[in-house]
Amino acid sequence: INDCINRIGVKINMEIKVSIIIPVLNSIKYIDECINSVLNQSLQEIEILMVDGGSTDGTLQKLYEYEKKDPRCKVLHSKLKSCGYQNNFGLKNAIGEYIAFVESDDVVLQSMYEELWNKAKKYDLDYVKGDFETFYYLQNNEKILEPLRSMPKDFYGNIINSFDYPQLLICDIYLWKGIYKRTFLIENAIWQNETPGAAFQDVGFAFQSISCGRRVMYVDKAYYHYRRDNQSSSVYNVNGYVFLKNEFLFLEHLFENKTDFSKFWPFFYRRLSDMVQTRDKVMVFSEEKWVDVLESLEQIGKIFWRGIKAGRVQEKDFGEQRYMEIIMLCKDPEFYLRSIVFKHTLKKEMWNTLLNQCQKHKHTILFGCSITNRRLFAVLERNGIVVDAFCDNEEEKWGTKSCGIPVLQPEAVLKQYEDAVFLIPKKYERAMCDQLTGLGVQIQQMIVNDIGLDIATAFVYHYNKKKSYL
C-alpha cells in the first residue's frame, strides 16, 4: 500500500475512496474525452486503473502519457482481449473502498463520484447508482444528449434490499452507473464473465450484484453519459448473438442450483428475450454479415426450452405473440431466423422508401423537436439528406435552433420553403397530418415514420454506407 500511496502522491493518512477501472482496447478516437472527464472529478482521492487489452492504434501510448502526467493514473496490461477479464483484473489490483467502471468511449459528470461516495458512506451502502444520458455528435460537432430515467420513480432516494426487487433485472443492467463497495464484491465473489470481446459481461455483473445487494440506493440524477455513435459499440457487433449466448449460458449455470434465485428466473428470461429482439433488428438493419447466428440462436432456444420445462417461462410474462416467437425459436431456430429477417427487412425497405421520397423534394422538414426527431435528423444526415428546418407548435421554440437548424412555426415553413416534404412521428400521425392538411399541404408531402423510436436500430441504419464519417 505504501507503493500505491507514493504513486498517487497523497498523504500517508489519506485513503483511496474510489478506484475507477477503465477497460481499453483501440479507443483512440474517444480516450481523451473519457479520461479527462475522470481526471476532472471533484473527488480527489481516486485512482484510475486503465486496463489495456492490447491496443494497436496508439491508444496505449496515450495511456502512458496520462500515467506520466497524473500520479493517480496507472496502466495495467491485460493478457486477454476480454472486457470482463480486464474489469476483473482491475478489481484485483484496486485498493479503493468503492469501485467504479467507465467504458472508454463514455464520459462522466465532474461531481459523479464525490456525490455517490458521500451517499455510500453516509448510509453504508453495498452500491449506489445514478441515472445516465445517452449522447451522440452531429456532423457540426454538436453534442446531443438524451435523458434516460431507467428506474421506477419510487425507487429513488430510498435504501432498499435489491434482493427483494427482481424486476431490477429489467431496468438496471448497467454496471457503470454507480459505485460498489469493494468488500461487497469480493465477499460475494461477484466477478464478470471472462469471455472474449466487450459485450454483455455487465449483464452478469448486474444480475449478481442485484441478487446479493442488501443496502442499495438509486439517485435521481444522470451522472453518466453513454455514447451512441461509436460503430464499434457492442450493441452493433456482428458477434452479437455469440456474446449474448455466452453470457446467458454463464448466468444459467451460475444460478441453476441457487434456490433463493427462484423469483428472479422470470425476469432472467424477459431480459434475454429483450436482448435477442434488439439483436434481431440490429442484425438486419446493419446490412452486415453476422457471425454464427443460427448456431447461437439454437443455443439460446435451448436456454428458453429448459426454462419452459422448469416452469420458469410462461406466456403471461411475455404476451401471446412474443411467447409464440419464443416457442418457434425453441422448436425451429432456422424458421425463427427466416421470420425475423423477413419482418425487419420489410421495415428496412419502408425506411429506404422514406429516404427516396425525401430526395424527390427540394426541402425536408421535421415536424416537432422531440428526441425521436433529433435521432431521425442524425440518421438522415448520415444518409446524405439535408434537413432544412424543424417546425413546431410551441411558440417559445420559434426562432431558436435545434441540431443547428432553425425551428419555425408551421405557417412560416410553408411560406419559406416550397415543395417541402414533412416527416411526422408515427405517435402524432393523426393530429399533425390533420393540421398540415388544414394548411393546404398535400398528403403526398407527408411521411409518417417511427425511425427515431428505436435508438439502437436507428443508429445502426446504413452505418456501413457512412463509415468515413464515423
Secondary structure, DSSP 8 states (H G I E B T S, - for coil): -HHHHHHHT--TT----EEEEEEESS-TTTHHHHHHHHHT-S--SEEEEEEES---SSHHHHHHHHHHH-TTEEEEE-SSSBHHHHHHHHHHH---SEEEE--TT-EE-TTHHHHHHHHHHHHT-SEEEEEEEEEEE-TT--EEEEEE--S-GGGBT--B-GGG-TTHHHH---GGGEEEEHHHHHHTT------SBSSSHHHHHHHHHHHH-SSEEEEEEEEEEEE---TTSGGG-TTHHHHHHHHHHHHHHHHTT-GGGGGGHHHHHHHHHHHHHHHHHHHHHHTS--SSHHHHHHHHHHHHHHHHHTT---GGGT-HHHHHHHHHHHH-HHHHHHHHHHHHHHHHHHHHHHHHHHHTSSEEEEE---HHHHHHHHHHHHTT----EEE-S-GGGTT-EETTEEEE-HHHHHHH-SSEEEEEEGGGHHHHHHHHHHTT--GGGEEEE-GGGSHHHHHHTTGGG-TTT-
